[in-house]
Amino acid sequence: MSEKSRENRILFICWLVYAAAYVGRLNYSASIVAVINDLGVTKAEAGLVSSFFFFAYGVGQLVNGILTRKYNSRIMVFLSLIVSSLINLIMPLSGDITLMKYIWLINGAVQSVLWCTLIKTISENVSEENMPKAVFVMSTPTAAGTFIVYGMSALFVKFFTWKITFYTASFVLFISAMVWFTVYGKSKRPAVAGSDDVDIAVSEKIRITGPMLIVVITIAVAGIANGFIKDGINTWVPNVLYEEFGVSESLSIFLTLFLPLIAMAGAGIVKKIHEKIKSLSMLDLIFYILSAVMCGAVLLALRLKAVVFIMAAFIAVACLMAMVNNVITSIFALENRKHLNSGFSAGLLNTFCYVGSTITSYSLGAVSQARGWNSAFLIMVAVSAVAAVSSALGSYFERKLKI
């Protein structure tokens, strides 16, 4: 097998695993309108299930980011997918929102192994020459998985039941586990004793010191905002359409499909923009200013009851948050792998993203229940503004400290 072919196989299975993981984690968010109506629970109660997942995932990212350098990637990813498959099989059988919280909590902990381990795998097995390609490839599985699961959910809610979405996700995760275990064994870079390969040599570095610490802190703040806005949009857009515009359950889920579809294009856009703007904090600053404007547009659309206008604003915010997420959890980790262990930095920054995700699912549901969706999106405008200020600070230190 040629080196290029081997690297392409590694990228393919890493992409497949993470897309499948999203199918098995966002299926609850995709079905939340139907779950609320079927189980007769409040939005706050339903949102708490997602918050439990995000909490476990975020804490797990931090732990696994530290431990990933000790993992056997082939075994750990395989086990994560298999256990998540079983959890997705059990989830719809519970029929109780309280029990579902704890089932989904376990799913978050299990899936938290994946991202940092996949980034470490790419760092160790993909050459410097192909790293830009790897950055682009790993920016798309989130959008692809989201698109697939929202499409499935819309179909099953319309013609069958939301529960089938979980059974299908279970099957997808199981097949992905089999593909990963088989292909990884044939594609991993052979270990070479005494190798001075940069990718492997730097993989033990996990300390953050000096100027890098300042930049990481500002990017972490941007990460919290990213999780809050990104997963707030993913979780609650179907409910906004259902409540404010009278759109049916299945159609509200179907319309949400446009969000990941456009977000996938954002991966290519951010790659081109990054060729012109090297500062990652500056990229975040630009994206968050635009996010604040678009969240303001959502408020205007709610007032005007303009469904086309609000969908355009939602799509723009989703695209911007996809680009920010790519900058924080993928580009930063891989571009700084000579200074910082890629698995650790990917896990650390993803942890901060999921701090925001943990807060948003419950809090926005509770705020909208008590004060309406206008208040919820005013909070998103404020969060975007705080992230823009933090990113401006990060950009200043990047220039001053020449990182």
Secondary structure, 3 states (H helix, E strand, C coil): CCHHHHHHHHHHHHHHHHHHHHHCCCHHHHCHHHHHHHHCCCHHHHHHHHHHHHHHHHHHHHHHHHHHHHCCHHHHHHHHHHHHHHHHHHHHHHCCHHHHHHHHHHHHHHHCCHHHHHHHHHHHHCCCCCHHHHHHHCCCHHHHHHHHHHHHHHHHHHHCCCHHHHHHHHHHHHHHHHHHHHHHHHHCCCCCCCCCCHHHHCCCCCCCCCHHHHHHHHHHHHHHHHHHHHHHHHHHHHHHHHHHHCCCHHHHHHHCCHHHHHHHHHHHHHHHHHHHCCCHHHHHHHHHHHHHHHHHHHHHHHHHCCHHHHHHHHHHHHHHHHHHHHHHHHHHHHHCCCCCCHHHHHHHHHHHHHHHHHHHHHHHHHHHHHHCHHHHHHHHHHHHHHHHHHHHHHHHHHHHHCC
